[in-house]
Amino acid sequence: MELPALIAVLVDAILAQCPQYDRASVTVALESVFAGHPTLLGGNSISMLLGQNNDFTNATITIGDVHAGNQVHVTVQLPQPIDPLPAALAALASIPLKDVPAPRSDLPQASRLPFEASPHFVGRETELKALAQAIGTAQPAVVMPAVATGLGGIGKTSLVTEFAYRYGVYFHGGVFWLNCADPDQVASQIAACAVGLKLDTTGLSLDEQVQRVLNAWQSSMPRLLIFDNCEDPAILERWKPTVGGCRVLVTARSDQWPTLTQIRLGLLSSGESRDLLQRLCARLSDAEADAIAEDLGHLPLALHLAGSYLATYPHHTVEHYRTDLTIAHRSLKGRGALPSPTRHEQDVEATFMLSFKQLNPTDALDALALGMLDGAAWCALGVPIPRALILAFVPDGTDADDAVDALRRLQQLGLLDGVDAVVLHRLLAQVVHARLGSMDMLAVVEDTITTMASQINDSGIPTRMLPLAPHLRYVTMRALDRGDERTVRCAYTLGMFAYLRGAYGEAQPLFERALWLCEQRAEVSLVTVGLLNQMGLVLTHQGHYGEAQQCYERAVAIGAALMGDDHVHVHGIRLNLAQALHAQGQVQAAQALVADAAMSDRMDAATRAGSLNQRALLLEQQGQYPQAQALYEHAVALATSVFGAAHPTTAK
């Protein structure tokens, strides 16, 4: 029976029982119903069920709201059986790809969906559209699933549940949910789908029941299959249909699905986090909600638990709550939580531990992964960690391929997110610290970061530091309270980064702290010389020439005692001292220092270039421009030969 003829029969039946409607409006409403769109008829909802006896010889139209007590059922015996496939394909073809439809409760009758839609769902429009675009083709073909991946507690199950309630009506064959957390239970869940499909499985074994359902799923009828918590690709490969009209969604923590369309769930935005918290706890101001969301790293599960707790126990002030908030707080263990629409674990730490416990410390690869994870937890919270840095958090001599495999292991378990740079969630970092937190690994992290940062500083191009800078700053600020040799190195390295950026006010206290620590140990070393020289440079750039002079003079004295009066580094410091003296009007003293340095035969090309530049500057300030130009050109040539034409030192 063709669709226009079917609609005409149904219109006649509706008008016979509900004469208050007109033919045109009823026709338009039924056309929308067949297309899968939410529809009203005279202000009342209208829906339809075809083929109650699985023979498609009848149709039941429901008009009105059952809760309002004005629902009308119109049952029609059709003159001939209809083929439901054309209407089903038409509905799937009309699935919205650019706009997100509103959630609906009238899923196709055959559906098996264990969860209700969440009244607190926020955001994720981009991800919902991406899922629709990934599976929305109306042409039956080889079944290619789409995978929603992300950290535990990120809201993968909530996302696909919301998708089912917003887009499920476009799948006339039904929505079918399989929880793959226990692989041994998947077969029985598939067999249970036979009820909605109206398959007679009387007297059949479990395997036979499963085969009946799988055969039905191979047909051209559009259906939506959801494989939730499917961490093993073999489960999907075993049970998903290979051809037919089914569309398949998968949720997994692992992002290792190279052949499938993958939608990676990130954290909620600041606005979405605020919205969720205020839906759960209306007393929260915008500022309070934003602060809590930042503390919780915008993780949906943690936000749900925190908002529920503050709503359940209103005597807790936000300030007090935030002061006490850690991964072990009772709120993040589910105390006072509203029921979870997806019935998942209401404990953030326990959710993380599902992945963490899969790492076996007696396994060589997992041991590497655990060390790498420990290292990540010592880095700046929630900040992308450069791939080269995370791969360096392994013992010396580790095979590079083994390090890559260890990183992949962490990504597969959903413990680290990202490719070129990886992120460890701030709450997960607390879990890692509680179970690992090796001080030996802290030393590795600080040494690795300062080594990489020093190499970047030596390049003279501070923009190269941008991915590493948050971690350098984080480890340095933490180390300042400790006061050991690594603290000095961290402070010096971060200070150099600030100096190269021209942030002299930021560099000065770092150099001062490092210098103070050296002096506290009553040790005079080349480190002290370098710090005094850098202090002098920072003070010079800020116009504090007298203080800079004192630093340079101390550096020269200590450097000469340790390295010899004619050492190249000592001459370099003397040139800096000459600049400070000249700025204070002590021109002859400055000229004498520059001349003395120029006569040394131990200066390398870089220091000689600096000497020439300093002499040229003095000549320029005395109005001897041709002589200054000649020295400048010589200095540029020397600097170019050492650093290259594009290096900042050459440009100076």
N, C-alpha and C positions, 0 to 999 in steps of 0.2 A: 504494500500500500504506500503510495507516494505521500510525501510530507504535506503538500497543499491539500490533498484529499483528506488526510488524517485530521488536519487542523479544522477543516470544514465540519467534519463529523463531531469533533469535540466542541466546537463553537455551538452547534445546534443543541448538544446535550446540556451545556452550561446555561444557555438562554432558556431552555425548557424549565430548568429548575430555579434559575435566578434571572427572571425577566427584567430586573432593574438595570441590567447592563445592556449596552448596545453592541451590535455585531462587530463594528470596526474596532472598538477598544478591546473586546475579547480576543479578536484575531491578532492584534498587535501584541497583547500580553502573552498569548500562546507562542507566537513566533520568538519572543524573547526567552520564554521558558525553554524552548527547544535549543536555543543558542547558548543556554547556560547562564543567562544574565539574571540578577536579582530583579524581580518584577512586582509591580503593584497593579491591582485591578480595582478601580474605584476606591483607592486608599487602603485596600486590603492586600495582604500577601497572597501569592498564588504559586503553587508548586504542583508537580505531576509525577505519578509513578506509573510506569508502563510494565505490563507483563507480570502481574503478581504471582502467577502460576508458572512462570518461566516459559510460557508459550507465546507471549506477546499477542494475545487475543483480546486483551482488555486494558483499560486505562482508568486510573483514579485521579481526579483533580481535586486538590484541597484549596479552598479559598477562605481567608480570614485567619484570625489569631486564636489558638486554642486557649490561651491564658485569658483572653477577653471574653471567652464564652460565645463567640460568634462564628465558629468554624463550620464550613459547609463542605461536604464530600459529594462529589459527582462521579459516579462509576459508570463507565461506558463499555458495552460489549462491542468490539469492533467487527465490521462486516467481514474482514479477512485479516489473517495475521500480518503483522508489520515486521519489517526488517529494521531493527534498532540501530544498525551500524551507520547508515547515512547520517542520521540525526546526531549520533555520538561523535562521528568524525567532524561534523559541522560545528558541534560545540567545542571540540578541542581546537579546531582551526580558529575559533574566535577568542581563544585565551588571550587576555591582555598582556602585552609585553612591555608597554611603556608606563602603564599605571598599575598600582597595586589595588586590587579590589578589596572591598570591605569583607570582614569575616562573616561566614554564614554557618548556620547549624544544620541546614538541610542537605547533608551529604547523600550521595547515591545510596540506595537501600542496601546494596551488597557490601557496603564498606565495613571494615573491621579496624576501628581506631580506638585504642584504649584510653586516650587522654581527652580532656576537655580543652577548649581554647582558653588561654590565660587572659584574665581581665587586666593584667598588669604588663602585658607585652608592649614594648616601646621600640621605636626605630627599626632598623634592619631593612628599610625599603630597598636599598641598593642590592642587598643579598637576596631578597625575595624576587626582585626583578631578574637577577642573574640566574636564579634557579628556574624561573619561568622560561627565560630565553634558552636555557640549556636543554630543557626537555619539552619545549612547547611545540615542536614540529608536528604537523598533523598527518604526515605520511608514514604509514607503517613500514618499518625497516628493521635493520639490525638494532637491537636494544643497546643504547649507550648511556649508562648511568651518569648522574652528576653527583659529586661528593661534597658535602659540607664538612669542613675540617676545622680543628681548633683545640685550644687548651681545654682541659676539664673545667667545667663551670662557666664556659664562655657562652653557652646557650644554644648548642647545636640541636638538641632535641626540641627545645622550645621553638627554634626557627622552623624546622620541618613540620612541627605540629601546627604552627601558625600558617604555614604554606598550605597544609592540607585543608584547613578550614576556610582559607581565602580562595584557593584554586581548585579544591576537590570537586566542585560542581561541574567543572569542565571535563571530568573523567567519568563518563556515564557508566563505565563498567565497575566503578567503585574504587575506594582507597583502602589499601591493605597494609597493615603495620606488622613488622617482624622485629622483635628484639633479639639481636644476635650476640648479646653479652655472654650467653651460655650456648655454645654451638650445638650441644646435644638436644636443646629444646626447639631448635628452628623447625625441624620436621613436623612436630606436633602442632606448632603454630600455623604452619602452612596447611595442614590437614583441617584445622579449625576454620579456615577460610571457605571451606566447602559449604558451610551453612548459608553464608551470604550469597554464594553463587548458586544456591538451590541445586546442588549436586547430590544425587542419592548415593550415599556411601554405606548403606546398610550391608553388614556382613563383610565389608572389605577390611583388609589388614591396613596398618598405618601406612606402609609403603604404597599400597594401592590407592589409598585416599590421597596421599601426597601427589601421586602421579596424575590423578584426576584433576586436581587443582592446577598442577603445572601445565597440563594439556590445555585447560581453559585459558591460562595466562598466555599461551602461545597464539591465541586467536587474534584477530585484527581489532577487537574491541579495546578502546583506550581505557587503560586502568593505571592507577598510580600505586606503585609498590615502594614502601619505605623500609630500608634495611638499617635500623638504628643500632648504634654501638657496634658497628661492623669493623673491627680492627684487623681482621684477617682477610685479605683479598680472596683466599681460597673459599671462604664461606659464600661470598658474593658470586664467585665463578660457579660454584656448585648449584646454587638455587635460583639465580636470576634466569628469566627466559632469554633465549638468544635471538628470537625473532618475534614479531607480532606487534600489537598495539600498546603494550605496557610501557610506561615511563617509570624510571627507577631513580629514587633518591637514596643516598647513603650518608650516614653520619659516622665520623671517625676522628680520633685524636691525631692519628698519623697523617702526615701530608705526602706520604709516599704512594701516590696514585698517578704515575706518569702518563698513562694512556687515557685517563678520564678527565672530563671537565671538572675542575676543582674550584669551589668557592671557599676561600679561607676567611673564617670569621675573626675579625679583630675585636678589640675592646669597644665598649660603648663610647660615644663622644661625650664631651662634658655636658652638653644639653640633654642628651638621652639619659645619662646617669642621673642628672638632677631630676628629670621628669619621673624616672622610675622611683627614686627615693621619695619624692613628694606624693606620688600616687599611693605609696605604702604608708607614709607617715606625713600627714598633711601639715603638721606643726613646724616642719623644717622650713627655714627661710632659704632663699637661693644661695646665700653665702654659706650657710651651714651644710646644705646638701652638697655644694661644690667641694667643700673641705673634706667631708666624709668620702665622697667619690674619689678624690685624689688619694686619700689614705688607703682606700681599698683597690686602687689601680683600675677603677672602672670595670671590674669583673662582675658580670651580671649576677652570678650566684651569690657573691659576697654582698652586693648591693641589696638583693632580695632579702637576705638574712638580716642585714643591718637595719633596713627600713622596717621590717617586720618587728624586730626586737624593740626599736625605739617607739613604735606604735603600741606594742603590747605593754611596755613598761615606761609610761610617760614621766615617771619621777626622775628618770635619768636625764641630766642635761647633756647637751651635745658636747660641751667642753669636757665634762667628766668622762663621757663615753670615748671621746677621741684620745684622752690621756691614757685610758686603760686598753685601748684597742691594739691587739696583736693577733696573730694567727690562732692563738690559743684562747681568745676571748669567747665566752659562752655564747655570744650572739652568732659567731661564725661556726659554732658547733650545733646550731639549730635551736637554741633556747628561744622560746617565744615566737618561733617562725610560723607564718601562715602556711597552709598546706601547699605542697609543690604540685602544680598542675601536671607535671611529668613524672611525679612520684620518685624523683631521683634523690640520692643521698643529700641531706641538708647539712652538710659538714664540709667546709672548704678544704680543710687539711686532709680529711679522709678521701675526698675527691682527687686531690693531688696524689695521694699515696697509692691509688690504684695504678698509676703509671710508675711512680718511684719504686714500688716494690718489685717491679718486673726487672729491675737491674740487680744482677747477681754479683756481689763483690768478689766471688771466687772465680768468676769467668774473666778471662784476660781483657776481652773487648769491653765488657760491662764495667770492669774496674777502671779502664781508661775513661769511659763515659762518666762515671761517678766523679772522678777527679776533675774532669772538664766542667761538670755541673757545679762542683764545689767552687771552682775558680770563677765561674760566671756569677755565683752568689756574692762574691767579694767585690764585684764591679758595681757601677752606678745602677741604682734600682730602676728597672723598667726602661732603661736606655739601650738602644741597639748596640750590640757588641760586634766590632768588625770581625769578619771571618778569620782573618790572619791572627787576630788576638786570641780568639777562643781556641783555635787549633794549636796555639802555643802552650796551652795549659796542660801539657803532658810531660812525663819525665824525659830528661835528656836521652837522646838516642832512639826515641820512639819512631818507628817507621811512619812516614808521612801518610801512606795509605791507611794504616791502622788508625791514625788520628782522624782522618776523614770518615772512616767507618764508625768511630765512636761518636762523632758529631751527628752522623746520620741516625744512629741509634737513639740519641736524645730527641731528634726531630721526629722520628717514627713514633716515639712514645708520647709526642705532644708536649714534652717538657721544655723544649726550646722552639721558638717560632721565628721563621725567616730563613733566607738563603744567603744573600751577600753579607748580611748582618743578622744576628740572632738576638732575640729578646727573652729574658727570663722574667716572669711576672714577679712583682715585688712581694706578693704574699707567698709565692712558691719559694722565693729566696729565703724567707724566714724558716720554711720547712727544711730546706737544704742546710741552713746554718745549724738548726737544732739537731740534725742527724749526721752532719759531716763537720763543717766548720773548722777545717784543719788550719792551724797556724802555719804549718809548713806550706800549704797551698797559698795562704795570704802572702808569704814571702815570694813565692813564684809569681803571683799576680803583680805585686808591686815591682819586682825586678823586671818582669816582662814589659809592663806598661812604661816604666821609666826608660828602658832600653829603646823601645820603639819611639818614644817621644823624643829622646835625645837625638836619634837619627834624623827625625823630622826637623828638630831645632837646628841641627847642623846644616840642613839643606837651605836654611834661611828663608823658607817659604811657609809661614805659619798657617796658611789655609789648608795645607795638607794634614794639619792636626785636628781639623774639625770633628771627624768621627771618633777620635781618640780622646779629645779634650775633656768631655764629661767624666770619663773614667779616671783620667789623670788627676783631675780636680777632686774627685770623690775619694780616691785612695790617699791623696795628699792631706785633705782636711781631716780624715780619720787618723792618719799617721802623726799629725802634729801633736796630738796628746801623748804620744808614745816617747818620742825623743831619742831614737836610736839612729844608727848610720843610715838606714833606709829612709828614715824621716828626712834627713838632710838631703839625700839624693832626690826624694820626691819634691821637696820644697824648692830645691835649686832648679829642677827640670820644669816645674810649673811656673816658677819665676821667670825662667828664660823664655817660655812661651809667651808670657805676658809682655816681657820686654820687647820681643820681636814684633808684637802687635802694636807696640807703642803705648801699652797700658802700664805706664811707669808707676803710677800710684798703686796699682794692683801688684806689681812685681816687688816693690820695695819691702812691704812687710814679710813677704815670703823669704827674700834674701836675708832680712834682719833676723827672722826666726832661725833660719838655717845657720847663720853666723853665730847666733847666741848659743845654739846647741853645740857647735864646735868648740866654742870658748868654755862652755860648761865642763867639757871633758878634758880641758887643759891640754889639748893636743893641737900642735901647730903642724899643718900639712898643706899640700898643694891645693886641697879642697878649700882651705881657709883663704889662700891666695886668690883662687878663682872667685870666691864669694865677695871678697873685698873689692876686687876689680869690677865685678858686676854691680856692686853697691855704688861704686864711684860713677859708673856709666849711668845708672838710674838717676842718681842725684844730679849729675851734669845735665841730663835731658830735662830735669825739672828746674834748672837754674840755681841749684844749691851748690855753687862751685867751691865754697870753703869746706863744706862737709865732704864733698867729693875728693878734694885735695887730700884730706886726712886719710880717707880710705885708700887712695892710690899710694900715698907714701908708706902706709903700713904694708900694703901688698908688695911694693918694691922691696922693702926691707926684709920681709919674710921670704919672698921669692928669691932674692939674691943670696940669702943664707942657705936656702935649700937647694937651689939650682945653679948658683953662680951669678956674679954680677953681669956677665956678658951673655946670659942665656936669652934666647929669642923671645921667650914669654915675658921676661923682665923688661926687655926693650919695648915690647908692645904695651906694657902697663905704663912705662915712662912716657910714651907718646900720648896716652890718655891723660896722664898727669899734665903734660905740656898744654893740652887743650884747656884744662881747668885753670892753669896758671894764666894763660893768655886771656881767658875770659875775665879774670880778675885784674887785668892790666899789667901783669908781670911778664911783659913781652920778652925781655932779655933772658929771663930764667927759662921761659918756654923754648926760645930759640936754642939755648944751650942744650937742653934735653934732646931736641930734635936733631941737632948737629951731632951730638954724641951717639945717638942711635944710628945715624946715617953712616958713621965711620966703622960700625961693627961689621965684621966679616962673617958673623954667625947668624945673621937674619935670613930667614927663608923668604921666598918670593911674596907670600901673603903679608908678612910683617913689613917687608921693604915697601910694598905698595902702600901700606898704611903710613909709613914714614914719609914717603913722597907726597901723599895726600895732605899730611899734616904740615909739611914744609910749604906746600903750595898754598894752603889756607893762610898761613902766616904772611906769605908774600902778597897774597890778594888783599889782606886786610891792611897792608902797608902801601897799597896802590901800585905794586910792581906786577902789573897784569901780564905782560908777555912772559916774564920768568915763571909766574904762577901757572900760566897755561901750559907751558912746556912740561912742568912737573906733573900737572893733572893728567896730561896725555900719557906720560910715562907710567903713572900710577894705574890708569885705566888699562893700559896694555898688559901690565903685570897681573892685575886682578883678573883680567879676562883669561889669561893663560892658566890661572889657578882655578878660578871658580866658573868660568864661562861667561859669555856676554849677558845672559839673562839673569844671572844671580844678583840678589839684592845688594850684596857687598860690592859688586862691580858698579851697580847703579849709584851707590853712595859716592 
